[in-house]
Amino acid sequence: MTDKFIYDVRSSELFAPDGSFLKTVLCPKAKQWDQLLPDDTSDKSRVCVSCGDRVLNLDVMGTAEVMTAFADNRSQGGPCIFASAAAKRVVFIGEPKNLQSHFSRTNELTSKMSVVRTVRTRREIKAAVAFNFWPDVRLVGHGQYRIQSKIRVDQDPHTGDIDFAGDYRHEPLKVENSSHGAYEYVESIPFTEYYPHHQSSPIAAYLIPKNMLNGTEVIVADPIEDHVGERWSQGQTYKATFVPGVIEDRRVILKPQAIEACMIIG
């Protein structure tokens, strides 16, 4: 038996190193690791302020520690867990290929600098103080750089079913049935531009560890401000992530000049 857990991306099922089923990994709050609050200096776990549960980090925890946690929490369906695509103790099966470049870029950056995390609700901002963070609070608004996406909606004229498109090359769905013969979905809403990053709270905050010194080089995984990271030849622009910055007087100063915006052709 190896010491590696097995995670099936397609079914979200986690299995122990001996092949036994542990749990289906599903977070109803849809939280990402960067949205959780650290509660351990070695980052073995973090706390979700939305539900109060502790989330175990399979990237860091030993196999025996994880199995003990599952044994202690069996009646509750097992503990909440997290594992990145780079986890050494997890074998991913059915992993989508398009995730590889994202994780490679993320690991390259975060291995060299500290990552400053972003929270976007008032409850999370207030809770961060208890975990020894200084919240660098910002108003959320559209920046000087225009981030935009587009959408078109087609609709089945008989059933009402809808189809979405974000590519100008999209063709209406074709249908053939016994009642209506062959026909196409009809355009209901033409291509329309929109801003894709609205949030209900007017504020967000960068979480700065209170012992972090001035001049510390950091990476901001989820910038509050808008900076273009990618441009599509069809007109869409995508927000930059993992932007370099530096800590000055308990503020995060981003370095947007370090962003190398790439062009997507197609």
DAJOBEL-V17052 format. One record per backbone hydrogen bond with DSSP energy under -1.0 kcal/mol. CO is the residue of the C=O (numbers start at 0). NH is the residue of the N-H. If there is no record, write none. Layout:
# DAJOBEL-V17052
CO | NH
CO | NH
This chain:
# DAJOBEL-V17052
4 | 90
5 | 14
6 | 92
7 | 11
11 | 24
12 | 7
13 | 21
13 | 22
14 | 5
15 | 18
19 | 15
22 | 13
26 | 29
31 | 34
32 | 35
36 | 46
39 | 42
43 | 56
44 | 38
45 | 54
46 | 36
47 | 51
52 | 47
54 | 45
55 | 81
56 | 59
56 | 60
61 | 65
62 | 66
63 | 67
64 | 68
65 | 69
66 | 70
67 | 71
68 | 72
72 | 75
72 | 77
73 | 76
79 | 55
81 | 57
83 | 86
88 | 4
90 | 6
92 | 8
95 | 98
96 | 99
98 | 102
99 | 103
100 | 104
101 | 105
102 | 106
103 | 107
104 | 108
105 | 109
106 | 110
108 | 111
108 | 112
113 | 218
115 | 220
116 | 206
118 | 204
120 | 124
121 | 125
122 | 126
123 | 127
127 | 130
127 | 132
128 | 131
131 | 209
133 | 207
134 | 136
135 | 205
137 | 203
147 | 236
148 | 193
150 | 191
151 | 164
152 | 187
152 | 188
153 | 162
154 | 185
155 | 159
160 | 155
162 | 153
164 | 151
166 | 169
172 | 184
174 | 182
176 | 180
180 | 176
182 | 174
185 | 154
188 | 152
191 | 150
193 | 148
201 | 139
203 | 137
204 | 118
205 | 135
207 | 133
208 | 211
212 | 215
215 | 246
217 | 244
218 | 115
219 | 242
220 | 241
226 | 239
228 | 261
229 | 237
230 | 263
231 | 234
235 | 231
237 | 228
237 | 229
242 | 219
243 | 254
244 | 217
245 | 252
246 | 214
250 | 247
252 | 245
254 | 257
255 | 258
261 | 230
263 | 232
